[in-house]
């Protein structure tokens, strides 16, 4: 719809019956007179099917991203625990040597 509204044809159709000088007044009747070309139903269905499949793929990618973020958090937590454990072992070893 936005692409149609940006065309010169649309602007001409909209302003053809507009009243006024520097700022023409566009009435609801003027807008109702404008015809907007639509693709045939078969083409519309193909477009809708394509958009649906894209939405599905986006949803899959978002789920995968969420799984990776969870895995990263667990990994980072594991590293922190490992570092704390190693630090404790090293401190304990130093204490035993002394």
Backbone as numpy.savetxt, mean C-alpha at the origin, in Angstrom:
# Nx Ny Nz CAx CAy CAz Cx Cy Cz
-10.88 6.90 -12.59 -11.70 8.08 -12.59 -10.83 9.34 -12.59
-9.77 9.32 -11.80 -8.90 10.49 -11.72 -8.27 10.77 -13.08
-7.89 9.71 -13.80 -7.29 9.91 -15.12 -8.29 10.54 -16.09
-9.54 10.13 -16.00 -10.57 10.70 -16.87 -10.75 12.18 -16.55
-10.78 12.50 -15.25 -11.00 13.89 -14.83 -9.88 14.82 -15.27
-8.69 14.27 -15.53 -7.56 15.09 -15.95 -7.51 15.34 -17.45
-8.35 14.67 -18.21 -8.31 14.82 -19.67 -8.94 16.14 -20.11
-8.46 16.65 -21.23 -9.03 17.89 -21.79 -10.49 17.69 -22.16
-10.81 16.51 -22.66 -12.20 16.22 -23.07 -13.15 16.36 -21.87
-12.76 15.82 -20.74 -13.58 15.90 -19.53 -13.77 17.36 -19.12
-12.69 18.11 -19.13 -12.76 19.53 -18.75 -13.67 20.30 -19.69
-13.56 20.01 -20.98 -14.41 20.69 -21.95 -15.87 20.34 -21.73
-16.15 19.06 -21.55 -17.53 18.62 -21.31 -18.09 19.25 -20.04
-17.27 19.39 -19.04 -17.71 19.94 -17.77 -18.01 21.43 -17.88
-17.18 22.13 -18.62 -17.29 23.59 -18.68 -18.18 24.10 -19.81
-18.64 23.21 -20.70 -19.38 23.64 -21.89 -20.66 24.41 -21.53
-21.36 23.97 -20.50 -22.60 24.64 -20.10 -22.44 25.43 -18.80
-21.21 25.58 -18.35 -20.98 26.28 -17.08 -21.28 27.76 -17.23
-21.87 28.33 -16.20 -22.21 29.75 -16.22 -21.20 30.51 -15.38
-20.97 31.75 -15.75 -20.08 32.58 -14.95 -18.92 33.09 -15.78
-18.14 33.96 -15.19 -17.03 34.59 -15.90 -15.71 33.92 -15.59
-14.92 34.55 -14.72 -13.58 34.06 -14.41 -13.62 32.69 -13.73
-14.65 32.47 -12.90 -14.78 31.17 -12.23 -16.14 30.59 -12.59
-16.19 29.78 -13.63 -17.48 29.23 -14.07 -18.12 28.36 -12.98
-19.44 28.41 -12.92 -20.20 27.63 -11.96 -20.64 26.33 -12.62
-20.21 25.22 -12.07 -20.57 23.91 -12.61 -21.67 23.33 -11.74
-22.80 23.06 -12.33 -23.95 22.53 -11.57 -23.93 21.00 -11.58
-24.74 20.46 -10.71 -24.89 19.00 -10.66 -25.44 18.45 -11.97
-26.32 19.22 -12.62 -26.88 18.79 -13.91 -25.78 18.69 -14.96
-24.84 19.64 -14.93 -23.72 19.59 -15.88 -22.92 18.31 -15.67
-22.69 17.98 -14.41 -21.91 16.78 -14.10 -22.66 15.53 -14.53
-23.97 15.51 -14.32 -24.77 14.34 -14.70 -24.77 14.10 -16.20
-24.58 15.13 -16.99 -24.59 15.00 -18.45 -23.32 14.34 -19.00
-22.27 14.38 -18.22 -20.98 13.86 -18.70 -21.00 12.34 -18.72
-20.57 11.78 -19.83 -20.46 10.33 -19.92 -18.99 9.96 -19.70
-18.80 8.95 -18.90 -17.45 8.47 -18.61 -17.31 7.10 -19.26
-16.34 6.97 -20.16 -16.16 5.68 -20.84 -15.69 4.60 -19.85
-16.35 3.47 -19.90 -15.98 2.33 -19.06 -15.60 1.16 -19.95
-14.65 0.36 -19.50 -14.30 -0.82 -20.30 -15.44 -1.84 -20.27
-15.47 -2.74 -21.23 -16.52 -3.77 -21.22 -16.39 -4.65 -19.98
-17.49 -5.30 -19.58 -17.47 -6.13 -18.37 -16.37 -7.20 -18.37
-16.08 -7.78 -19.52 -15.04 -8.82 -19.55 -13.68 -8.23 -19.18
-13.42 -7.03 -19.66 -12.16 -6.35 -19.34 -12.13 -5.95 -17.86
-13.26 -5.48 -17.37 -13.37 -5.10 -15.96 -13.09 -6.30 -15.06
-13.63 -7.47 -15.45 -13.40 -8.69 -14.66 -11.93 -9.07 -14.66
-11.28 -8.97 -15.83 -9.85 -9.28 -15.89 -9.05 -8.36 -14.98
-9.41 -7.09 -14.99 -8.72 -6.12 -14.14 -8.95 -6.46 -12.67
-10.19 -6.76 -12.31 -10.51 -7.11 -10.92 -9.78 -8.37 -10.49
-9.73 -9.38 -11.37 -9.02 -10.62 -11.05 -7.53 -10.35 -10.84
-6.96 -9.52 -11.69 -5.54 -9.19 -11.56 -5.28 -8.47 -10.24
-6.12 -7.50 -9.91 -5.94 -6.76 -8.65 -6.12 -7.68 -7.44
-7.05 -8.62 -7.53 -7.25 -9.58 -6.45 -6.02 -10.44 -6.25
-5.43 -10.90 -7.36 -4.23 -11.74 -7.24 -3.05 -10.93 -6.69
-2.96 -9.66 -7.06 -1.90 -8.80 -6.51 -2.11 -8.61 -5.01
-3.36 -8.38 -4.60 -3.66 -8.24 -3.17 -3.26 -9.49 -2.40
-3.53 -10.65 -2.98 -3.19 -11.93 -2.34 -1.67 -12.03 -2.18
-0.92 -11.68 -3.23 0.55 -11.75 -3.16 1.09 -10.78 -2.12
0.52 -9.59 -2.06 0.96 -8.60 -1.06 0.71 -9.15 0.34
-0.44 -9.75 0.55 -0.78 -10.31 1.86 0.20 -11.42 2.24
0.55 -12.28 1.27 1.54 -13.33 1.53 2.88 -12.73 1.92
3.31 -11.70 1.21 4.59 -11.06 1.51 4.58 -10.40 2.89
3.47 -9.78 3.25 3.37 -9.17 4.57 3.43 -10.22 5.68
2.77 -11.36 5.45 2.84 -12.46 6.43 4.28 -12.97 6.55
4.95 -13.13 5.41 6.34 -13.60 5.42 7.24 -12.61 6.15
7.03 -11.33 5.89 7.81 -10.29 6.57 7.61 -10.38 8.08
6.37 -10.57 8.50 6.07 -10.67 9.93 6.78 -11.88 10.55
6.77 -13.00 9.83 7.47 -14.20 10.31 8.97 -13.94 10.45
9.56 -13.25 9.48 10.98 -12.94 9.54 11.30 -11.99 10.69
10.43 -11.02 10.93 10.65 -10.10 12.04 10.59 -10.83 13.38
9.66 -11.78 13.51 9.57 -12.58 14.73 10.83 -13.42 14.90
11.28 -14.02 13.82 12.51 -14.83 13.85 13.72 -13.97 14.24
13.79 -12.77 13.71 14.89 -11.86 14.03 14.88 -11.52 15.52
13.70 -11.22 16.06 13.60 -10.90 17.49 14.07 -12.08 18.35
13.66 -13.29 17.98 14.08 -14.48 18.74 15.58 -14.68 18.63
16.12 -14.48 17.44 17.55 -14.63 17.22 18.33 -13.62 18.06
17.89 -12.36 18.03 18.56 -11.32 18.81 18.48 -11.62 20.31
17.33 -12.08 20.76 17.19 -12.44 22.17 18.12 -13.60 22.52
18.25 -14.55 21.60 19.16 -15.68 21.82 20.61 -15.24 21.91
20.99 -14.29 21.07 22.36 -13.78 21.11 22.62 -13.08 22.43
21.67 -12.28 22.88 21.83 -11.57 24.16 21.98 -12.58 25.30
21.13 -13.61 25.30 21.23 -14.65 26.34 22.57 -15.36 26.27
23.02 -15.65 25.05 24.30 -16.34 24.87 25.44 -15.46 25.37
25.40 -14.16 25.03 26.44 -13.24 25.49 26.45 -13.14 27.02
25.27 -13.08 27.62 25.19 -13.02 29.08 25.74 -14.30 29.71
25.41 -15.44 29.11 25.91 -16.72 29.62 27.42 -16.78 29.50
27.95 -16.39 28.34 29.40 -16.41 28.13 30.09 -15.47 29.11
29.53 -14.29 29.30 30.11 -13.33 30.24 30.15 -13.91 31.64
29.08 -14.56 32.04 29.03 -15.17 33.38 30.08 -16.27 33.51
30.22 -17.08 32.50 31.20 -18.17 32.52 32.61 -17.60 32.59
32.89 -16.56 31.81 34.23 -15.95 31.81 34.52 -15.32 33.17
33.56 -14.60 33.72 33.74 -13.99 35.04 33.99 -15.07 36.08
33.24 -16.12 36.02 33.38 -17.24 36.98 34.76 -17.89 36.83
35.22 -18.05 35.59 36.53 -18.67 35.35 37.64 -17.78 35.92
37.51 -16.49 35.73 38.51 -15.54 36.25 38.53 -15.58 37.77
37.33 -15.66 38.35 37.25 -15.72 39.81 37.90 -17.00 40.34
37.72 -18.10 39.65 38.30 -19.36 40.07 39.83 -19.35 39.95
40.36 -18.65 38.99 41.82 -18.56 38.80 42.46 -17.72 39.90
41.71 -16.76 40.34 42.29 -15.83 41.33 42.41 -16.42 42.69
